[in-house]
Structure formats: structure tokens, C-alpha cells
């Protein structure tokens, strides 16, 4: 089995979170999705996010759940194939109820923008020019 990453995120409304990410064009792995959690497929076979209800998320921790709308504990960064892909995903996120926490950043060799999902988790999208 190749190494994979599964980011686990608490969500306040699992159905609304699923609708949000589907509006961005993502799918879910039905084998790992039920009423307590949903396996968001970001890159088939390598990158996933487990969207977990608060009750289920609490079974894995003994601390309070951080409220991502009030404080940022993690930035989730995903690479994109173009500036247009970065802007397209952010636009879809905003249209689906998310928000952009800042303006895009253009450094010439690197372009980034971000969105917050419905629970306030920050998703940073980045495109980097190919090194010659």
C-alpha cells in the first residue's frame, strides 16, 4: 500500500459539509462514509480528509475541539496545476458558502489563494512554476 494522508476534521453539520465539498467538484469514498463521518477524496489513492461529526471526532481525543472559526490551528495546503485552478476552486468555495480570508498572493514563481470551509478550516491552494 502506498503512503496516504487522511486529515481528520471536525464538522458541525456533516450533510452541509458534504454538499459544500461536492460543489467544489470533490467526491466521497462510500466505503468510509456513514452518518458519523465522510471520506473526502482530494487525490484518489493519496490525499483524503475525514469529515467527522463532533461526537465522533471526540472519541479520538481527550481535549476540547478547537473552533476553527475563532482560532486557526492548522492550514491545509493543496497544490494545483495552474493559477486558474487555484482561482476556480476558491470561487466555487465562496459560491458554496465559504469565504476567502485574504486576497490572492502572487510571487511570480508561486501563486496562492485560500478559502475557509463552512466550519472555518483554512484550505490554502498553491500553484508553483516548474523549475527549469
GUDRENVEX-605549 format. One record per residue (C-alpha): residue number from 1; residue in one letter; x, y, z. Coordinates in steps of 0.05 Angstrom, whole numbers, always signed. Example, Ala and Ser with C-alpha at 12.3 -4.5 7.8 and 13.67 -1.06 7.14 Angstrom:
# residues 2
+-----+----+--------+--------+--------+
|   i | aa |     xx |     yy |     zz |
+-----+----+--------+--------+--------+
|   1 |  A |   +246 |    -90 |   +156 |
|   2 |  S |   +273 |    -21 |   +143 |
+-----+----+--------+--------+--------+
# end
This chain:
# residues 132
+-----+----+--------+--------+--------+
|   i | aa |     xx |     yy |     zz |
+-----+----+--------+--------+--------+
|   1 |  X |     +0 |     +0 |     +0 |
|   2 |  X |    +27 |    +69 |    -19 |
|   3 |  X |    +31 |   +120 |    +36 |
|   4 |  X |    -32 |   +162 |    +41 |
|   5 |  X |    -54 |   +221 |    +83 |
|   6 |  X |   -120 |   +225 |   +119 |
|   7 |  X |   -132 |   +293 |   +151 |
|   8 |  X |   -187 |   +288 |   +204 |
|   9 |  X |   -231 |   +350 |   +212 |
|  10 |  X |   -290 |   +361 |   +259 |
|  11 |  X |   -351 |   +389 |   +224 |
|  12 |  X |   -414 |   +416 |   +256 |
|  13 |  X |   -462 |   +392 |   +201 |
|  14 |  X |   -437 |   +332 |   +161 |
|  15 |  X |   -490 |   +336 |   +106 |
|  16 |  X |   -477 |   +411 |    +93 |
|  17 |  X |   -402 |   +398 |    +93 |
|  18 |  X |   -411 |   +342 |    +42 |
|  19 |  X |   -453 |   +388 |     -2 |
|  20 |  X |   -400 |   +443 |     +4 |
|  21 |  X |   -343 |   +399 |    -20 |
|  22 |  X |   -385 |   +367 |    -74 |
|  23 |  X |   -398 |   +437 |   -100 |
|  24 |  X |   -322 |   +444 |   -107 |
|  25 |  X |   -321 |   +382 |   -150 |
|  26 |  X |   -296 |   +332 |    -98 |
|  27 |  X |   -324 |   +263 |    -86 |
|  28 |  X |   -331 |   +217 |    -26 |
|  29 |  X |   -309 |   +145 |    -16 |
|  30 |  X |   -374 |   +109 |     +3 |
|  31 |  X |   -336 |    +53 |    +37 |
|  32 |  X |   -313 |   +101 |    +91 |
|  33 |  X |   -374 |   +145 |    +95 |
|  34 |  X |   -433 |   +139 |   +143 |
|  35 |  X |   -475 |   +183 |   +189 |
|  36 |  X |   -414 |   +198 |   +233 |
|  37 |  X |   -362 |   +214 |   +180 |
|  38 |  X |   -347 |   +221 |   +107 |
|  39 |  X |   -283 |   +206 |    +69 |
|  40 |  X |   -270 |   +265 |    +23 |
|  41 |  X |   -226 |   +244 |    -36 |
|  42 |  X |   -178 |   +300 |    -54 |
|  43 |  X |   -129 |   +259 |    -95 |
|  44 |  X |   -150 |   +187 |   -108 |
|  45 |  X |   -105 |   +138 |    -71 |
|  46 |  X |    -63 |   +191 |    -35 |
|  47 |  X |    -99 |   +251 |     -3 |
|  48 |  X |   -164 |   +247 |    +37 |
|  49 |  X |   -200 |   +287 |    +90 |
|  50 |  X |   -244 |   +252 |   +140 |
|  51 |  X |   -301 |   +299 |   +157 |
|  52 |  X |   -324 |   +276 |   +225 |
|  53 |  X |   -384 |   +297 |   +267 |
|  54 |  X |   -364 |   +329 |   +332 |
|  55 |  X |   -390 |   +269 |   +372 |
|  56 |  X |   -348 |   +220 |   +331 |
|  57 |  X |   -286 |   +266 |   +330 |
|  58 |  X |   -288 |   +269 |   +406 |
|  59 |  X |   -279 |   +193 |   +410 |
|  60 |  X |   -207 |   +204 |   +385 |
|  61 |  X |   -186 |   +259 |   +433 |
|  62 |  X |   -188 |   +279 |   +506 |
|  63 |  X |   -184 |   +354 |   +494 |
|  64 |  X |   -239 |   +403 |   +472 |
|  65 |  X |   -250 |   +411 |   +398 |
|  66 |  X |   -218 |   +475 |   +372 |
|  67 |  X |   -267 |   +523 |   +340 |
|  68 |  X |   -235 |   +538 |   +272 |
|  69 |  X |   -278 |   +600 |   +262 |
|  70 |  X |   -247 |   +630 |   +324 |
|  71 |  X |   -174 |   +607 |   +320 |
|  72 |  X |   -131 |   +573 |   +267 |
|  73 |  X |    -95 |   +510 |   +289 |
|  74 |  X |    -76 |   +484 |   +220 |
|  75 |  X |    -71 |   +507 |   +148 |
|  76 |  X |    -86 |   +453 |    +97 |
|  77 |  X |    -45 |   +467 |    +35 |
|  78 |  X |    -60 |   +433 |    -32 |
|  79 |  X |    -21 |   +442 |    -96 |
|  80 |  X |    -57 |   +459 |   -161 |
|  81 |  X |    -37 |   +453 |   -234 |
|  82 |  X |    -49 |   +526 |   -252 |
|  83 |  X |    -67 |   +594 |   -226 |
|  84 |  X |   -135 |   +585 |   -259 |
|  85 |  X |   -147 |   +521 |   -219 |
|  86 |  X |   -130 |   +559 |   -155 |
|  87 |  X |   -178 |   +615 |   -171 |
|  88 |  X |   -232 |   +567 |   -196 |
|  89 |  X |   -233 |   +527 |   -132 |
|  90 |  X |   -234 |   +589 |    -88 |
|  91 |  X |   -292 |   +617 |   -130 |
|  92 |  X |   -331 |   +553 |   -122 |
|  93 |  X |   -318 |   +553 |    -47 |
|  94 |  X |   -344 |   +624 |    -40 |
|  95 |  X |   -405 |   +608 |    -82 |
|  96 |  X |   -419 |   +547 |    -38 |
|  97 |  X |   -418 |   +588 |    +27 |
|  98 |  X |   -344 |   +591 |    +44 |
|  99 |  X |   -303 |   +654 |    +48 |
| 100 |  X |   -234 |   +678 |    +25 |
| 101 |  X |   -195 |   +701 |    +87 |
| 102 |  X |   -147 |   +743 |    +45 |
| 103 |  X |   -131 |   +767 |    -25 |
| 104 |  X |    -91 |   +721 |    -72 |
| 105 |  X |    -15 |   +724 |    -65 |
| 106 |  X |    +26 |   +728 |   -129 |
| 107 |  X |   +101 |   +719 |   -122 |
| 108 |  X |   +114 |   +706 |   -196 |
| 109 |  X |   +141 |   +635 |   -187 |
| 110 |  X |    +85 |   +619 |   -138 |
| 111 |  X |    +12 |   +638 |   -134 |
| 112 |  X |    -34 |   +623 |    -76 |
| 113 |  X |   -103 |   +637 |    -50 |
| 114 |  X |   -144 |   +606 |     +6 |
| 115 |  X |   -215 |   +592 |    +28 |
| 116 |  X |   -248 |   +575 |    +93 |
| 117 |  X |   -298 |   +519 |    +92 |
| 118 |  X |   -365 |   +522 |   +129 |
| 119 |  X |   -331 |   +505 |   +196 |
| 120 |  X |   -274 |   +555 |   +186 |
| 121 |  X |   -219 |   +506 |   +168 |
| 122 |  X |   -169 |   +541 |   +122 |
| 123 |  X |   -152 |   +509 |    +56 |
| 124 |  X |    -92 |   +541 |    +22 |
| 125 |  X |    -86 |   +529 |    -53 |
| 126 |  X |    -19 |   +539 |    -87 |
| 127 |  X |    +10 |   +536 |   -157 |
| 128 |  X |    +85 |   +537 |   -168 |
| 129 |  X |   +121 |   +547 |   -234 |
| 130 |  X |   +161 |   +489 |   -260 |
| 131 |  X |   +235 |   +493 |   -243 |
| 132 |  X |   +279 |   +491 |   -305 |
+-----+----+--------+--------+--------+
# end
